[in-house]
Amino acid sequence: MIDLETLGTRADAVILSLGAVKFDLTSGKIDDQGFYASISIDSNQELGRHIQEDTLLWWLKQDIAAQSVFHEDKTTLPQALEDFSDWVGTDDYEVWSNGADFDIPMLAHAYAQIQMEIPWKFWASNCFRTYKKLPGAKALAQTVPSAGVKHNALADAVHQAQVLHAIHTGIFGKAAATNNPFKPKAKT
């Protein structure tokens, strides 16, 4: 599960932070402590990435804990993407994000800017937002308590993975979770 915190909603928006966790859809087990990078605004702007005023104003209305992203030690966007690719390690993963038009396309745009391959196969990306719109999903999502700071990329990635698992097993049952219909079929 991938989550970004940004200063805009366009594909070329400044990326403030990148959080991700590896998880098992069947068991809901999160495999590690995750990945987190807090990224400098300057390094984004050097690549021509943009800030949208309405998103900046939105950040000013968020909890002070969420705003701490502006005060963390920073890395550059190219370094964060390189570190993220190293953390992913293999392109055999299914990747999920909260919206088919946000996190994953924004990351793909950033990777293209630094002329680096995305660390997943393009057909292995999935939309968590679509999953949340399945019949019965809203009630199942509400059974998962939120933990951590809201709008912290890593905390949000963890919570989204937990909610996805709850929805998947709640709607399809544990037997169906072992037979994930969203996993791409191997080419022969």
N, C-alpha and C positions, 0 to 999 in steps of 0.2 A: 504494500500500500504506500503510495507516494502522496505527500502533501506539500504544497508550496505556500508561502506567505509572500505577497507581492505588493507593489505600489501601482497596480493597474490590473485591468482585466484583458488587455490585448495580448497577443502572442509575444510581442516584443516588450512587455512590461518589465520593470526592474524586479528581480527576484531577491527578496530580503532573506529568506531562509528556505532550506530544503530538508524535509524530514521523511524518513521511510522506514518501514519494518518488513521483514520477511515473515510470512505466516502461512499456516496450513488451513485451507478452507474447511477441511473435514473436521479437524479437531479443535480449531480455533487457537491452537498453540502459536504463540509468537516466538520465532526461533532465536532471536538475539536481542541485544539492547537497542538495535536500530542504528540508523544513520542520521546525523544532524550536521548541517553546516549553516552558519550565519554568514551572509555574503555582503560585501561592501557595496554600497550604492555607487561609489565612484567606478569600481570595476565593471559594473553593469553599464553605466553611462559611457564608458570608454568604448564599449561594443555597440553603442547606439540604442541601448534599451531606454524606455521612456517611463516617466512618472505621470500618472493621471491625477489631476487635482482632486476629483471627487473621492478617489481611493485614499489619498493622503489625508483628506478631511475625515474620512471614515476611521482611519487609524487613530486620529486625535480623540475620538469618542470611545475608544476601546479601553478596557481595564488596564491599569498601570502594569500589571504582570505581563500582559500581552505586549505592551509597548517596550518591554525590556529587550526585545529583539533589536532595537535601535542602539542599545548600549553594550551589546555582547562583543567579544573579540571576533574579528572578521577575517574571512579569507576572500580571495578573489573568485569571481564566477568561474573562470577557466579551471582554477585549482579545485573548486567545489565539484565541478562536473567530472573532472578526472578522478577525484577521490570517490565520488559516487559510483562511477563505473568500476573502479577497483573493488568497492564494497559489494556491488551486485555480483561481480565475478564471472557470471556466465549468462548467456542470452536465452537460457532455457526457462526463465521465470515468466509467469503470467504477471502483468503489472496492472494495478488498479489505481484509480484516482477518482476524486469526487467531481465528476463532470467530464464528458467526452471532449469538451472544448476548452478545458482550462489547464490543469497541471501537466498532463502528458504532452499535449501539443506545445505548451509553453517551454517545457524542457527540451522537446525535439527542436524547437526554434533556436534555443540557446546552444544546443549541441551543434546545430548547423552553422551558427555564427562562428564557432571556434574550430570548425571543420573536423569534428570528431563524431564518430558513429554513436548512435544511441545504444545503450547496453541491453536492449530487448529487441525481439523480432516485432516488426510493425503489426503483425496480426495477433500478437499476444497482449494487446492493451484492452482493458475492460473499464466500463463506466459504473462506478459505485452509485452515482446519482440515479441511474436507470433502475438499478436493483432496488433502491429505496422507494421506487414508485410502484413496485409490484403489489398486487392486492394483499393486504395484511401486513405489509412490511413496516408501516409506520408504528403500529402497535408493538411489533417485535423490537424495533429500534429503541423504543422508549424503555425497554426492560434492561438496557445496558447503561449503567451509570457512567457519566462522564468523569474522567479522572485527569488530573493535570490541568495545565493552563490552556484555556480556550484560545485559539489562534496562535498556538505554538505548533510549528510544523510537525515536530516529532510526537507531541502529545495527541495532536489531531490524527496523525497517521495510525497510532496505536488504537485510538477510539474507533476510527473508521473500520479498521480490520476486525475489531471485536463486534461491531454492529453488523458488518457484512456476514460474519460467521453466524450470528444470531438469526439474521433474516434467512440465510441459506438453509440452515438446519430447521428453522421454524416453518418454512414454507415447503421445502422439499424433503425434510426428514433426514436422519443420519445416513440411511442407506443411499439416498440420492446424492448426498454430499461426497460419498466415495466415488460416485460416477458423475463427476462435474461436467455438466453440459457446456460450460463455457471454456473448457480447455481445448485448444486447437488440436485437431487430429494430426498425427504424424504423417508426413508424406512418404509414400512408398516408392 
